[in-house]
Amino acid sequence: MGIIDNLTAMDDLSEFLNLVKQNVDTALDRLIPGAEEEPARLHSAIRWSLFAGGKRIRPALVFASGTAFGASQKELSTTAAAIEMIHTYSLIHDDLPAMDDDDLRRGKPTCHKQFDEATAILAGDVLQTLAFKAIAEDEALSADIRTKLIGLIASAAGTPNGMVAGQQLDLDAEGENLTIDEIERIHRSKTGALIIVSAMAGALIGKASNDELTAVEQYAQNLGLLFQVTDDLLDITAATESLGKTAGKDISSEKATYPKLLGIDATAKLANELSDKACRALSALQRDTTILKKLAEMLLNRKR
């Protein structure tokens, strides 16, 4: 069962997420070489990480935003899959000993633990290149839209304000006492940038107006910070078994986090404020934004 082209009437978030996951996993399986194709070790490593049971939040944002503006499944699928490739490549590299040095991801051994460090590095490299190749060759979209998407996603994934820049800032901040503005800068880049571009990509494919794109961006900016704030809280309050990754890692690595600076209660209050701001930004849209609002509620209340 695939995602129906008209999702604007769907208000069941669980069903929506399940359908997005089915669709995106099918697209990823099509876009990624089979595990038996040489170099088989590399392709096996890629698939180990890609199909490890991720929540597909970023693809869900592509679909939720895109369908709100009338984009079809065919138009959204490849871009949603490509952004998931970029996200997975970042997780593979973040888990490496030279970065966050983690042994567990999504409840399974990390890529470098299951295979080896060199293969993990190459797996991340390939996922990044395949993501841009997929969008460049997506004949469901016009050449103009493809070019805009490639530029937006490259900026969100890179530097000076993208995901990689955020990772460097995060590494530089280990053991430092940062201000709230400095922590926010890190996470707007490291986590927020790819979340923002996911929502923006769907709206762009759906031919949203400039004013509508601005509202979507404001929504996603708050959503990106919300994701990181709740992630910081879960690192302290959740167990490794429920998280699917090593709990307490931020503390042991002396990471700059919201609870470290604000405390748990104030951080929880901030999460509620960010969720409210995200939902209020959607009020400027004369569209059905039910799923986008429910995604904000889900991130606020997530347990893993």
N, C-alpha and C positions, 0 to 999 in steps of 0.2 A: 504493500500500500504506500503510495507516494503522497506528498503534500498536495492538496487540492489547490487550484490556482486562486480561488477566492477564499482567503483566510480572514477577511475582515470581520466575518460574523463569528469566528471561533473565539470563545472566551475560556475554554478549559486549558489552563497552562500546561498541565501534565501531558495531555494529548498533543498539544502543540509541540512541546519539547521532544516527545517521542517521535513525532513525524519528522521534525527537523533532523534529529539524529539519524533516522533511517535514510533520509534523503542525502544528507551530507556524507554518511558512511558509504553509500553507494557511489557517490561522486568521487570520493577519495580512493575507493577501490579501483575505479576506472582510471584515475589520473596518476596513480602510483604504480611503478613496475611490480610485478608479482614477486613473491619471496624466492621463487626458484630461478628468477632471471638473474644472470650474472651482471655485476658481482653480487652473488646471492647473500653473502653476509651483510653487506650494506643494505640491501633491500629488506632483508629480514629485520634489521635493526630499526629501519624507518617504520615498518609496519608494527613492530613491537610497541613503539611509542605512540603511533597514531591511533591504534585500535586498542588502547589500554583502558578504555572505559571513561573517557573524559565527558564532562557535562555538556560540551558544545555550546557554551554560553555565547560566544562571539558569533558563530553561525546563526544562533537563534535571534540575535540582535539584527543581523543582516535580513533575515526573513521577516521578523516582526516589523521592522521599519519599512522594508521594501513592500510588503503586502499592504501596509497602511496607505501607501501611495499607489497601489494598483499594479505593482510589478508581479510578474508571473514566476512560478517555480522554475521554469526553464531559464529565465533571465537571472535568477538569484543563485542557483545551485553552485555554479563553478566559483563565483566570487566568495561565497560562504565557505566552500571547501578550501580555497586558497588562503583565506585568513586563518583557518584552523591549521593549515600547514605552517604558516608563519608563527603562530602561537606555539605549536608543538616543537618547532625548531628551537624557540627560545627556552622552552622547558628543558630540552635535552642539554643545551649549553649551560643553562643556569645550574643544573644539577652536578656539573663536572667538579672535580676536586679543586680546580683553579678558581671556581666561582663560589657557589653555595655549598658544595661538597655534600650532596645528599644521596642516600642509598635507596630511598623509597619514593615512588611517584605513582599516584592513583592506585595505591595498594599493591604495587608490583615493584620488583627491583628496577632501578633507573637504568637508562640505556647503557651507560658506561659500565654498570655492574653486571648487567646481563651479557654484554658483549665485551667491549674494551673501550678505553678512552679515545683512541684514534678513530675507531669506527663510529663512536658517538659524535665526535666532532664532524666527521664527514656526513653522517646522517642529517645533522642539523644544516650543514651547508647545502646539501641536495634539496632538502625540503624548501629552503628559501628560494632556490632557483626554480624549482618546479612550480611554486606558487605563482611567480610572475609569468612563467611560461603558460600556465593554465589560463590566466586572465588575458594575456596577449593573443591567445588562440581561440578565445571564446566567441564563436560566431553568433551566439544568441544576443550579443551586444554590439552596438555600433562601434566603429573605430574611435570615435571621439570619447565615448563613455569609457572604453577600455583604457585609453591614454590617461584620462582623468583618474581612474581607479588606481592605475599603476603608480602615478605620482603621489596620490594621497596615501596609499598603503606603504610605499617606500619611505615617505616622510615619517609616518607613524611608527615604522619599524626601526628607523635609524637614528640620526642626530641632526640638529642639536636638541630637539625637543621630543624625540621619539623613544621607543622602548630600549634600544641599546644604550643611548645616552643616560636613560634612567638607571639602567643596570650599573653603569660606571659610577654614577653619583651615589648609588646605594653602596657599592663596594668602598668608595672613598669615605663614606660616612660611618663605617663600622667603628664602634668605640668612641665616636664623637657625640657631643651634646648639641643637638640641633634645635632650631626654633621650629614652630609649627609651620611657618612658611617654607622653610627649607625641606621639611619632611613632605609637605604637599607638593613641592616642585619635583621631588624624586618620584613620587607615586603618580603624578599627572603624566609623567613621561613613561616610567617603567610599566605601569599597569593601565593607566587611563588612556594612553594614546591609541592602543589597539582596540580598546572598547569603543572609543569615540569613532574611529574610522569604520568599525563594523556597522554602527548605526547610520553613519553618514553614507556608507557605500550603498546600503539598501535604499535610502532615500534618493540618492543620486540616480540609481538604476530606475527608480520609480518616477523620475523626472520631477522631483519636488522643486518648488520655487526657492529663490534665495532666502526669503523670509522663513519658509518652512525648514530649510536646511539649517538656519540659525537656531530655530527652536529645537530641532533634533540634536544639534551640537550641544546646546545648553543642557538638555536632558542627559546626554551621554557623558558630559563632563562630570556632572554630579554622580552619575552611575559608576563611572570609573573610580572615583574616590571612595564611593560607598563600598565597592568590591574590595578595595584594599583595606579599608577600615575594618570591615567584618573579617577579612583574612587575618589581620593583626590580632583581633579579639580571639578568633578560633585557635590561633597558635598558642594562646595562653590557656584557654578554657576547655578545649577539646582534646580527646585522646588520639593517639596515633592511629588506632584501629578505625576510628570514625572519619578521621581526616583523609586517610589514604596516603599521607606523607608524614614525615617525622615531626611530631608536636614538640613545641619548645625550642625549635631551631633558631627563631629570631633572637631569643634571649641568649642562647649559647654562643651565637655568632655576633653578639653585641650589635644587632641591627637597630637602625633608627625606626621606631614604630610609634604609632599614636598612643597605645596604652603606656609605653615607656615614658612619654612626655606628659600625657593628660591623665593617666589612670584609667581603670576599666569603666567606671560609671560615666565619666565625661566622654570617653570614646564611644560608649553605647549611645549616649545622647547625640553625639555628632553623627552617628550612623542614621538615626531617626531624622535628623535635620536634612541630611543629604538625600534621603529617600523622598522626603516631602518636596524638596527643591526640584528633584528630577521630575516628579509627577506634575508639579506646578508648571514647569516649562512646557509640558505637553498641552496645556490648556490653550496655547496660542494656535494649535492645529485644529482645523475643522475636519478631522479625520477620526476614525475609530482607533484609539490608542490603548484599548483594553489590555492587550497582551504586553505592550511596552510598560504599562503601569504595573502589571502583575509580575513582570520580571524584576522591577525595582523592589516590590514587596518580597519576592523570593530571595533576592540578594540580602535584604535587610534581615531576614529570618533564617538564613541558611545555617545548617549545622555541620557542613563540611566544605 
